[in-house]
Amino acid sequence: MPSTDSVTVPLSAIVTTANVSDKPIYPDLISCLSSEILRKIHHVVADPGYDDRELYDLSLKKGFQLVCPIRRYKNTSMERIQLVDFYQSQH
């Protein structure tokens, strides 16, 4: 039976050893996606290793939002609190 719900499917992956930082890999990971696929992406969910301002900015330039688990601390900026709230939301 067809569904009108959205479907989440991993589109791209790169496997590295534990001693390789996630941050430098991300641009290569998203650069292999076609412009047609990029137009359809709204959010990319990644682990905390991708929590980096430059990666958030790169994602926005590509037309989607990078979403990573972020912890809320006493002095967390409002911008980061919005990311925490979005990550923890049901949507």
Backbone atoms as SQL, in Angstrom:
CREATE TABLE atoms (id INTEGER PRIMARY KEY, chain TEXT, resi INTEGER, resn TEXT, atom TEXT, x REAL, y REAL, z REAL);
INSERT INTO atoms VALUES
  (1, 'A', 1, 'MET', 'N', 0.847, -1.177, 0.000),
  (2, 'A', 1, 'MET', 'CA', 0.000, 0.000, 0.000),
  (3, 'A', 1, 'MET', 'C', 0.889, 1.236, 0.000),
  (4, 'A', 2, 'PRO', 'N', 0.718, 2.163, -0.911),
  (5, 'A', 2, 'PRO', 'CA', 1.549, 3.372, -0.966),
  (6, 'A', 2, 'PRO', 'C', 1.399, 4.209, 0.298),
  (7, 'A', 3, 'SER', 'N', 2.450, 4.909, 0.619),
  (8, 'A', 3, 'SER', 'CA', 2.457, 5.764, 1.805),
  (9, 'A', 3, 'SER', 'C', 2.761, 7.200, 1.399),
  (10, 'A', 4, 'THR', 'N', 2.155, 8.144, 2.112),
  (11, 'A', 4, 'THR', 'CA', 2.447, 9.551, 1.849),
  (12, 'A', 4, 'THR', 'C', 3.510, 10.078, 2.801),
  (13, 'A', 5, 'ASP', 'N', 3.967, 9.237, 3.727),
  (14, 'A', 5, 'ASP', 'CA', 5.026, 9.642, 4.653),
  (15, 'A', 5, 'ASP', 'C', 6.353, 9.735, 3.919),
  (16, 'A', 6, 'SER', 'N', 7.230, 10.581, 4.438),
  (17, 'A', 6, 'SER', 'CA', 8.561, 10.669, 3.848),
  (18, 'A', 6, 'SER', 'C', 9.387, 9.464, 4.291),
  (19, 'A', 7, 'VAL', 'N', 10.372, 9.125, 3.516),
  (20, 'A', 7, 'VAL', 'CA', 11.242, 7.996, 3.794),
  (21, 'A', 7, 'VAL', 'C', 12.661, 8.512, 3.958),
  (22, 'A', 8, 'THR', 'N', 13.357, 8.029, 4.980),
  (23, 'A', 8, 'THR', 'CA', 14.742, 8.400, 5.204),
  (24, 'A', 8, 'THR', 'C', 15.631, 7.279, 4.713),
  (25, 'A', 9, 'VAL', 'N', 16.534, 7.609, 3.785),
  (26, 'A', 9, 'VAL', 'CA', 17.422, 6.614, 3.210),
  (27, 'A', 9, 'VAL', 'C', 18.841, 7.156, 3.214),
  (28, 'A', 10, 'PRO', 'N', 19.818, 6.387, 3.739),
  (29, 'A', 10, 'PRO', 'CA', 21.213, 6.855, 3.646),
  (30, 'A', 10, 'PRO', 'C', 21.615, 6.945, 2.172),
  (31, 'A', 11, 'LEU', 'N', 22.183, 8.057, 1.792),
  (32, 'A', 11, 'LEU', 'CA', 22.544, 8.264, 0.395),
  (33, 'A', 11, 'LEU', 'C', 24.035, 8.115, 0.126),
  (34, 'A', 12, 'SER', 'N', 24.837, 8.313, 1.129),
  (35, 'A', 12, 'SER', 'CA', 26.270, 8.317, 0.907),
  (36, 'A', 12, 'SER', 'C', 26.990, 7.930, 2.189),
  (37, 'A', 13, 'ALA', 'N', 28.116, 7.242, 2.045),
  (38, 'A', 13, 'ALA', 'CA', 28.898, 6.858, 3.227),
  (39, 'A', 13, 'ALA', 'C', 30.362, 6.739, 2.846),
  (40, 'A', 14, 'ILE', 'N', 31.211, 7.068, 3.769),
  (41, 'A', 14, 'ILE', 'CA', 32.650, 6.867, 3.625),
  (42, 'A', 14, 'ILE', 'C', 33.107, 6.190, 4.907),
  (43, 'A', 15, 'VAL', 'N', 33.877, 5.127, 4.774),
  (44, 'A', 15, 'VAL', 'CA', 34.368, 4.398, 5.934),
  (45, 'A', 15, 'VAL', 'C', 35.847, 4.725, 6.117),
  (46, 'A', 16, 'THR', 'N', 36.185, 5.126, 7.343),
  (47, 'A', 16, 'THR', 'CA', 37.579, 5.426, 7.674),
  (48, 'A', 16, 'THR', 'C', 37.928, 4.748, 8.995),
  (49, 'A', 17, 'THR', 'N', 39.198, 4.712, 9.297),
  (50, 'A', 17, 'THR', 'CA', 39.631, 4.175, 10.581),
  (51, 'A', 17, 'THR', 'C', 39.346, 5.191, 11.682),
  (52, 'A', 18, 'ALA', 'N', 39.378, 4.729, 12.910),
  (53, 'A', 18, 'ALA', 'CA', 39.023, 5.579, 14.045),
  (54, 'A', 18, 'ALA', 'C', 39.965, 6.761, 14.227),
  (55, 'A', 19, 'ASN', 'N', 41.166, 6.670, 13.708),
  (56, 'A', 19, 'ASN', 'CA', 42.124, 7.772, 13.887),
  (57, 'A', 19, 'ASN', 'C', 41.949, 8.890, 12.863),
  (58, 'A', 20, 'VAL', 'N', 40.970, 8.797, 11.982),
  (59, 'A', 20, 'VAL', 'CA', 40.706, 9.825, 10.975),
  (60, 'A', 20, 'VAL', 'C', 39.525, 10.673, 11.446),
  (61, 'A', 21, 'SER', 'N', 39.727, 11.982, 11.523),
  (62, 'A', 21, 'SER', 'CA', 38.667, 12.895, 11.939),
  (63, 'A', 21, 'SER', 'C', 37.545, 12.917, 10.906),
  (64, 'A', 22, 'ASP', 'N', 36.318, 13.046, 11.383),
  (65, 'A', 22, 'ASP', 'CA', 35.160, 13.101, 10.494),
  (66, 'A', 22, 'ASP', 'C', 35.087, 14.407, 9.711),
  (67, 'A', 23, 'LYS', 'N', 35.532, 15.491, 10.308),
  (68, 'A', 23, 'LYS', 'CA', 35.347, 16.817, 9.710),
  (69, 'A', 23, 'LYS', 'C', 35.933, 16.967, 8.302),
  (70, 'A', 24, 'PRO', 'N', 37.175, 16.543, 8.041),
  (71, 'A', 24, 'PRO', 'CA', 37.703, 16.718, 6.681),
  (72, 'A', 24, 'PRO', 'C', 37.030, 15.829, 5.637),
  (73, 'A', 25, 'ILE', 'N', 36.375, 14.765, 6.068),
  (74, 'A', 25, 'ILE', 'CA', 35.740, 13.825, 5.149),
  (75, 'A', 25, 'ILE', 'C', 34.408, 14.357, 4.616),
  (76, 'A', 26, 'TYR', 'N', 33.717, 15.160, 5.412),
  (77, 'A', 26, 'TYR', 'CA', 32.367, 15.607, 5.087),
  (78, 'A', 26, 'TYR', 'C', 32.246, 16.286, 3.713),
  (79, 'A', 27, 'PRO', 'N', 33.110, 17.228, 3.365),
  (80, 'A', 27, 'PRO', 'CA', 32.962, 17.842, 2.029),
  (81, 'A', 27, 'PRO', 'C', 33.028, 16.812, 0.894),
  (82, 'A', 28, 'ASP', 'N', 33.901, 15.821, 1.015),
  (83, 'A', 28, 'ASP', 'CA', 33.967, 14.770, -0.004),
  (84, 'A', 28, 'ASP', 'C', 32.699, 13.930, -0.006),
  (85, 'A', 29, 'LEU', 'N', 32.164, 13.694, 1.173),
  (86, 'A', 29, 'LEU', 'CA', 30.967, 12.881, 1.309),
  (87, 'A', 29, 'LEU', 'C', 29.782, 13.514, 0.587),
  (88, 'A', 30, 'ILE', 'N', 29.614, 14.819, 0.731),
  (89, 'A', 30, 'ILE', 'CA', 28.467, 15.457, 0.085),
  (90, 'A', 30, 'ILE', 'C', 28.758, 15.882, -1.355),
  (91, 'A', 31, 'SER', 'N', 30.032, 16.012, -1.713),
  (92, 'A', 31, 'SER', 'CA', 30.351, 16.438, -3.078),
  (93, 'A', 31, 'SER', 'C', 30.039, 15.356, -4.114),
  (94, 'A', 32, 'CYS', 'N', 29.934, 14.113, -3.676),
  (95, 'A', 32, 'CYS', 'CA', 29.636, 13.045, -4.628),
  (96, 'A', 32, 'CYS', 'C', 28.146, 12.953, -4.946),
  (97, 'A', 33, 'LEU', 'N', 27.329, 13.774, -4.291),
  (98, 'A', 33, 'LEU', 'CA', 25.889, 13.778, -4.559),
  (99, 'A', 33, 'LEU', 'C', 25.567, 14.690, -5.736),
  (100, 'A', 34, 'SER', 'N', 24.722, 14.230, -6.610),
  (101, 'A', 34, 'SER', 'CA', 24.357, 15.022, -7.782),
  (102, 'A', 34, 'SER', 'C', 23.501, 16.217, -7.370),
  (103, 'A', 35, 'SER', 'N', 23.443, 17.209, -8.236),
  (104, 'A', 35, 'SER', 'CA', 22.615, 18.394, -7.944),
  (105, 'A', 35, 'SER', 'C', 21.140, 18.013, -7.844),
  (106, 'A', 36, 'GLU', 'N', 20.720, 16.998, -8.592),
  (107, 'A', 36, 'GLU', 'CA', 19.332, 16.528, -8.517),
  (108, 'A', 36, 'GLU', 'C', 19.026, 15.966, -7.125),
  (109, 'A', 37, 'ILE', 'N', 19.940, 15.200, -6.581),
  (110, 'A', 37, 'ILE', 'CA', 19.761, 14.647, -5.236),
  (111, 'A', 37, 'ILE', 'C', 19.843, 15.755, -4.198),
  (112, 'A', 38, 'LEU', 'N', 20.794, 16.663, -4.339),
  (113, 'A', 38, 'LEU', 'CA', 20.948, 17.757, -3.378),
  (114, 'A', 38, 'LEU', 'C', 19.680, 18.595, -3.272),
  (115, 'A', 39, 'ARG', 'N', 18.974, 18.782, -4.377),
  (116, 'A', 39, 'ARG', 'CA', 17.723, 19.554, -4.353),
  (117, 'A', 39, 'ARG', 'C', 16.649, 18.868, -3.515),
  (118, 'A', 40, 'LYS', 'N', 16.735, 17.561, -3.376),
  (119, 'A', 40, 'LYS', 'CA', 15.724, 16.803, -2.641),
  (120, 'A', 40, 'LYS', 'C', 16.052, 16.646, -1.158),
  (121, 'A', 41, 'ILE', 'N', 17.266, 16.994, -0.760),
  (122, 'A', 41, 'ILE', 'CA', 17.697, 16.823, 0.628),
  (123, 'A', 41, 'ILE', 'C', 17.292, 18.039, 1.450),
  (124, 'A', 42, 'HIS', 'N', 16.704, 17.788, 2.605),
  (125, 'A', 42, 'HIS', 'CA', 16.359, 18.861, 3.530),
  (126, 'A', 42, 'HIS', 'C', 17.279, 18.853, 4.741),
  (127, 'A', 43, 'HIS', 'N', 17.632, 17.647, 5.205),
  (128, 'A', 43, 'HIS', 'CA', 18.464, 17.499, 6.395),
  (129, 'A', 43, 'HIS', 'C', 19.420, 16.322, 6.206),
  (130, 'A', 44, 'VAL', 'N', 20.608, 16.467, 6.747),
  (131, 'A', 44, 'VAL', 'CA', 21.567, 15.367, 6.826),
  (132, 'A', 44, 'VAL', 'C', 21.862, 15.169, 8.305),
  (133, 'A', 45, 'VAL', 'N', 21.637, 13.960, 8.791),
  (134, 'A', 45, 'VAL', 'CA', 21.889, 13.637, 10.191),
  (135, 'A', 45, 'VAL', 'C', 23.248, 12.961, 10.289),
  (136, 'A', 46, 'ALA', 'N', 24.076, 13.462, 11.195),
  (137, 'A', 46, 'ALA', 'CA', 25.430, 12.925, 11.359),
  (138, 'A', 46, 'ALA', 'C', 25.759, 12.803, 12.840),
  (139, 'A', 47, 'ASP', 'N', 26.808, 12.064, 13.140),
  (140, 'A', 47, 'ASP', 'CA', 27.188, 11.894, 14.544),
  (141, 'A', 47, 'ASP', 'C', 27.917, 13.141, 15.048),
  (142, 'A', 48, 'PRO', 'N', 28.218, 13.203, 16.354),
  (143, 'A', 48, 'PRO', 'CA', 28.820, 14.414, 16.933),
  (144, 'A', 48, 'PRO', 'C', 30.171, 14.804, 16.325),
  (145, 'A', 49, 'GLY', 'N', 30.833, 13.897, 15.655),
  (146, 'A', 49, 'GLY', 'CA', 32.108, 14.224, 15.019),
  (147, 'A', 49, 'GLY', 'C', 31.987, 15.262, 13.914),
  (148, 'A', 50, 'TYR', 'N', 30.777, 15.485, 13.429),
  (149, 'A', 50, 'TYR', 'CA', 30.540, 16.460, 12.363),
  (150, 'A', 50, 'TYR', 'C', 30.036, 17.799, 12.896),
  (151, 'A', 51, 'ASP', 'N', 29.952, 17.945, 14.194),
  (152, 'A', 51, 'ASP', 'CA', 29.467, 19.183, 14.817),
  (153, 'A', 51, 'ASP', 'C', 30.533, 20.266, 14.682),
  (154, 'A', 52, 'ASP', 'N', 30.424, 21.049, 13.614),
  (155, 'A', 52, 'ASP', 'CA', 31.441, 22.057, 13.305),
  (156, 'A', 52, 'ASP', 'C', 30.785, 23.190, 12.511),
  (157, 'A', 53, 'ARG', 'N', 31.030, 24.421, 12.897),
  (158, 'A', 53, 'ARG', 'CA', 30.432, 25.587, 12.243),
  (159, 'A', 53, 'ARG', 'C', 30.676, 25.581, 10.735),
  (160, 'A', 54, 'GLU', 'N', 31.880, 25.261, 10.300),
  (161, 'A', 54, 'GLU', 'CA', 32.184, 25.255, 8.857),
  (162, 'A', 54, 'GLU', 'C', 31.340, 24.219, 8.116),
  (163, 'A', 55, 'LEU', 'N', 31.088, 23.081, 8.744),
  (164, 'A', 55, 'LEU', 'CA', 30.278, 22.046, 8.101),
  (165, 'A', 55, 'LEU', 'C', 28.805, 22.436, 8.059),
  (166, 'A', 56, 'TYR', 'N', 28.335, 23.109, 9.113),
  (167, 'A', 56, 'TYR', 'CA', 26.959, 23.623, 9.089),
  (168, 'A', 56, 'TYR', 'C', 26.815, 24.644, 7.956),
  (169, 'A', 57, 'ASP', 'N', 27.781, 25.551, 7.835),
  (170, 'A', 57, 'ASP', 'CA', 27.734, 26.578, 6.785),
  (171, 'A', 57, 'ASP', 'C', 27.804, 25.950, 5.393),
  (172, 'A', 58, 'LEU', 'N', 28.690, 24.972, 5.215),
  (173, 'A', 58, 'LEU', 'CA', 28.811, 24.286, 3.924),
  (174, 'A', 58, 'LEU', 'C', 27.485, 23.630, 3.552),
  (175, 'A', 59, 'SER', 'N', 26.857, 22.999, 4.515),
  (176, 'A', 59, 'SER', 'CA', 25.570, 22.337, 4.265),
  (177, 'A', 59, 'SER', 'C', 24.513, 23.337, 3.825),
  (178, 'A', 60, 'LEU', 'N', 24.441, 24.464, 4.531),
  (179, 'A', 60, 'LEU', 'CA', 23.467, 25.488, 4.156),
  (180, 'A', 60, 'LEU', 'C', 23.724, 26.020, 2.754),
  (181, 'A', 61, 'LYS', 'N', 24.986, 26.172, 2.374),
  (182, 'A', 61, 'LYS', 'CA', 25.319, 26.611, 1.015),
  (183, 'A', 61, 'LYS', 'C', 24.864, 25.598, -0.029),
  (184, 'A', 62, 'LYS', 'N', 24.865, 24.312, 0.356),
  (185, 'A', 62, 'LYS', 'CA', 24.412, 23.252, -0.553),
  (186, 'A', 62, 'LYS', 'C', 22.892, 23.125, -0.567),
  (187, 'A', 63, 'GLY', 'N', 22.209, 23.816, 0.385),
  (188, 'A', 63, 'GLY', 'CA', 20.761, 23.837, 0.373),
  (189, 'A', 63, 'GLY', 'C', 20.068, 22.948, 1.390),
  (190, 'A', 64, 'PHE', 'N', 20.797, 22.409, 2.338),
  (191, 'A', 64, 'PHE', 'CA', 20.181, 21.579, 3.369),
  (192, 'A', 64, 'PHE', 'C', 20.807, 21.885, 4.723),
  (193, 'A', 65, 'GLN', 'N', 20.209, 21.323, 5.772),
  (194, 'A', 65, 'GLN', 'CA', 20.699, 21.570, 7.125),
  (195, 'A', 65, 'GLN', 'C', 21.381, 20.320, 7.668),
  (196, 'A', 66, 'LEU', 'N', 22.569, 20.487, 8.204),
  (197, 'A', 66, 'LEU', 'CA', 23.279, 19.420, 8.900),
  (198, 'A', 66, 'LEU', 'C', 22.739, 19.351, 10.322),
  (199, 'A', 67, 'VAL', 'N', 22.402, 18.155, 10.777),
  (200, 'A', 67, 'VAL', 'CA', 21.845, 17.959, 12.113),
  (201, 'A', 67, 'VAL', 'C', 22.717, 16.960, 12.861),
  (202, 'A', 68, 'CYS', 'N', 23.275, 17.401, 13.987),
  (203, 'A', 68, 'CYS', 'CA', 24.133, 16.553, 14.825),
  (204, 'A', 68, 'CYS', 'C', 23.630, 16.605, 16.267),
  (205, 'A', 69, 'PRO', 'N', 23.856, 15.522, 17.013),
  (206, 'A', 69, 'PRO', 'CA', 23.521, 15.605, 18.439),
  (207, 'A', 69, 'PRO', 'C', 24.436, 16.606, 19.131),
  (208, 'A', 70, 'ILE', 'N', 23.840, 17.512, 19.878),
  (209, 'A', 70, 'ILE', 'CA', 24.587, 18.558, 20.568),
  (210, 'A', 70, 'ILE', 'C', 24.089, 18.586, 22.008),
  (211, 'A', 71, 'ARG', 'N', 24.989, 18.754, 22.921),
  (212, 'A', 71, 'ARG', 'CA', 24.597, 18.850, 24.329),
  (213, 'A', 71, 'ARG', 'C', 24.372, 20.305, 24.710),
  (214, 'A', 72, 'ARG', 'N', 23.389, 20.505, 25.567),
  (215, 'A', 72, 'ARG', 'CA', 23.069, 21.832, 26.075),
  (216, 'A', 72, 'ARG', 'C', 23.826, 22.026, 27.390),
  (217, 'A', 73, 'TYR', 'N', 24.592, 23.088, 27.461),
  (218, 'A', 73, 'TYR', 'CA', 25.327, 23.430, 28.673),
  (219, 'A', 73, 'TYR', 'C', 24.826, 24.770, 29.196),
  (220, 'A', 74, 'LYS', 'N', 25.250, 25.118, 30.381),
  (221, 'A', 74, 'LYS', 'CA', 24.811, 26.366, 31.029),
  (222, 'A', 74, 'LYS', 'C', 25.062, 27.593, 30.146),
  (223, 'A', 75, 'ASN', 'N', 26.199, 27.636, 29.461),
  (224, 'A', 75, 'ASN', 'CA', 26.540, 28.810, 28.652),
  (225, 'A', 75, 'ASN', 'C', 26.442, 28.539, 27.145),
  (226, 'A', 76, 'THR', 'N', 25.593, 27.591, 26.746),
  (227, 'A', 76, 'THR', 'CA', 25.404, 27.290, 25.323),
  (228, 'A', 76, 'THR', 'C', 24.729, 28.473, 24.631),
  (229, 'A', 77, 'SER', 'N', 25.251, 28.871, 23.466),
  (230, 'A', 77, 'SER', 'CA', 24.679, 30.002, 22.734),
  (231, 'A', 77, 'SER', 'C', 23.265, 29.674, 22.254),
  (232, 'A', 78, 'MET', 'N', 22.472, 30.715, 22.028),
  (233, 'A', 78, 'MET', 'CA', 21.099, 30.539, 21.558),
  (234, 'A', 78, 'MET', 'C', 21.072, 29.815, 20.208),
  (235, 'A', 79, 'GLU', 'N', 22.018, 30.117, 19.347),
  (236, 'A', 79, 'GLU', 'CA', 22.089, 29.463, 18.040),
  (237, 'A', 79, 'GLU', 'C', 22.235, 27.948, 18.212),
  (238, 'A', 80, 'ARG', 'N', 23.110, 27.540, 19.134),
  (239, 'A', 80, 'ARG', 'CA', 23.314, 26.104, 19.360),
  (240, 'A', 80, 'ARG', 'C', 22.134, 25.479, 20.101),
  (241, 'A', 81, 'ILE', 'N', 21.470, 26.243, 20.957),
  (242, 'A', 81, 'ILE', 'CA', 20.280, 25.720, 21.636),
  (243, 'A', 81, 'ILE', 'C', 19.196, 25.397, 20.608),
  (244, 'A', 82, 'GLN', 'N', 19.079, 26.218, 19.566),
  (245, 'A', 82, 'GLN', 'CA', 18.114, 25.937, 18.502),
  (246, 'A', 82, 'GLN', 'C', 18.466, 24.622, 17.799),
  (247, 'A', 83, 'LEU', 'N', 19.758, 24.345, 17.611),
  (248, 'A', 83, 'LEU', 'CA', 20.170, 23.074, 17.013),
  (249, 'A', 83, 'LEU', 'C', 19.828, 21.905, 17.937),
  (250, 'A', 84, 'VAL', 'N', 20.050, 22.086, 19.243),
  (251, 'A', 84, 'VAL', 'CA', 19.704, 21.051, 20.223),
  (252, 'A', 84, 'VAL', 'C', 18.210, 20.768, 20.157),
  (253, 'A', 85, 'ASP', 'N', 17.406, 21.818, 20.183),
  (254, 'A', 85, 'ASP', 'CA', 15.955, 21.661, 20.153),
  (255, 'A', 85, 'ASP', 'C', 15.494, 20.968, 18.875),
  (256, 'A', 86, 'PHE', 'N', 16.084, 21.346, 17.737),
  (257, 'A', 86, 'PHE', 'CA', 15.709, 20.722, 16.470),
  (258, 'A', 86, 'PHE', 'C', 16.073, 19.236, 16.482),
  (259, 'A', 87, 'TYR', 'N', 17.262, 18.899, 16.934),
  (260, 'A', 87, 'TYR', 'CA', 17.705, 17.516, 16.953),
  (261, 'A', 87, 'TYR', 'C', 16.808, 16.664, 17.846),
  (262, 'A', 88, 'GLN', 'N', 16.351, 17.238, 18.942),
  (263, 'A', 88, 'GLN', 'CA', 15.539, 16.481, 19.894),
  (264, 'A', 88, 'GLN', 'C', 14.052, 16.490, 19.559),
  (265, 'A', 89, 'SER', 'N', 13.650, 17.264, 18.545),
  (266, 'A', 89, 'SER', 'CA', 12.238, 17.349, 18.191),
  (267, 'A', 89, 'SER', 'C', 11.779, 16.066, 17.489),
  (268, 'A', 90, 'GLN', 'N', 10.488, 15.902, 17.402),
  (269, 'A', 90, 'GLN', 'CA', 9.895, 14.727, 16.763),
  (270, 'A', 90, 'GLN', 'C', 9.751, 14.897, 15.247),
  (271, 'A', 91, 'HIS', 'N', 10.083, 16.061, 14.708),
  (272, 'A', 91, 'HIS', 'CA', 9.887, 16.334, 13.279),
  (273, 'A', 91, 'HIS', 'C', 11.124, 16.136, 12.491);
